[in-house]
């Protein structure tokens, strides 16, 4: 009885801490919160809550030892973002607002974990999927006076980050496991008009840009500990993803003059700590706390330097996620999750991030898994990202520039589905 009361007090404290911290909720930046329909549905909690292969591979390689069976899963998510950019110039009577028309963005995933036999200390894994990205498309307003920040021109961007993680987890004792994985990334970034590596203010003129795919690499290591009293904890360190320079080619709008160049764009170091509790009947509760080091990452740590746009000028952020899974019947499991983060995009950088308004707040997730037959499961998840916005000056760093403001707004809905076979 005392144990039950103690555990419920812990749950209450966690919930209260989330409500109190709710005003700090923002996005995890360019990196997706979760991988696969099951991890999506529990709010991305996974560092000490290994309930599926994809989430374990993404958030803690050591937690593969906590999976009960070998598993292969395939999934796809469809993100439906809504975005708007507004701007105004003081004293000139110029202002306007433009709605984005990006459409739906697919997010595929695949995960495999394998253990030779139930008592083997080694568990192997392979993850493959889209772990980050963004897309935006603002149509031409037809006139630079309708929305000053667009200058009468269309603006678009696409970021795709695919990741491969061959993983191994080793169970040192009955309670302690360690894991490691090299990380291989393939990324593509297209911004039209191109602003990175260009003088601030030239972006309205330089169009028709393209960048080639860039390879990158890093590693992640983790620990997972089972207290054998229904509590588990885990920790993951993911190195920065060091990528080759993104190179681009383009032409000056209106003539054939060729522009080319390159710039650094890496992914941040990530830390994640988690705890889970499964002492309630047919119920698992998990909590993850994370840190993303954008402020010291190439491509994000700088803004405008000597009049040239050298990066997106993001801040490092903290993130907290909580989730719960309840086994409703022999075949059905239900999940609910919530995630929030500090904002990586400060107001001073609003103008630099019109093409990448990744400051999403308050993410609510809910989903279910149904066993079609024994060890063959289908999962379906719905995610809602509540509206967020950032406002800052327009523009800065240009001599005799007009005084005004830029506001980015974004929200999103997502449907995620997947199928998993266990053995």
C-alpha angles and dihedrals in degrees: 000000000000090000091052092050091047092052093048089052090054091051091048092051091050093050092047091049090053093051092048092048093044094105091065094058116133142137132295088233121231094348119088117240096227146011123224133006096280095049088044092055097053094052093262093292108154115121091099098006107077103180098138140021099243096052092046093050092048100045109026127006091197092060090071085085088063094060112104097215143016111269144187120193139178125195146165132197129198115210117200107191127189119202141168135185123202130181141172139188116219119235094011101076091235119142140133148155130225128195119220120239103196098137124202123337121207122222114192126191141180129185134181130184124177135184120184092221135349093261096047113119091213125080120180126201145179125197126190126173152097106296099171145010148113140212134199137171126183115183122226114275091208092229131054087222094064095067113359097202091061094045091215092298134110118254128201142166138182126190121183123180118182120185135197119196119182102191142189129191124192124199104217095180135357087273108029128065132173129197142185139186137181111226124220117190133189116192139179128189127186123177124176115220093027114228104166111097091009130110110265109259095029094089094091089062105039109077141153096056127165133177129205123235115275128208123218140172146195139140143246131210130186148175130216125193129189112201090196090229096091092275123109131177136189143180131203132191117194117188123223111277104241108207134186114255117281107238123201142189127201147152134233111256110257099020142043100258108138125225124191138166146126140239140189118255116169132164121250131258108259131203123190131182123182145178131192138187127201101172095115116084113272090347135114123189121191139184129191128187117193143181126206116194102209093144092070098038124106111252093023106049098068134053126180112352118183090341094308124111104236098165148344096269099229130172126231112255145202122223134195126194131182129185143169133203123197124189100222097181140343090284105026132071123181127200139190128186145173131195135182137172144182115268114265092194113069121199091255089065099046093108093051092053103050088114093046110036094172100157097112116165138203110011118199120191134186132170150144141224122211125193105226089187131343110309094358111103137180120203131194126185138183121203128189122193109196121228117278133176141189126201127195144150123298117242124352133181097035121111113245090004118168118255117243146109141262125208124193119195127186141168133160148194124207137191117199128186134177146163126218133191118201131189 
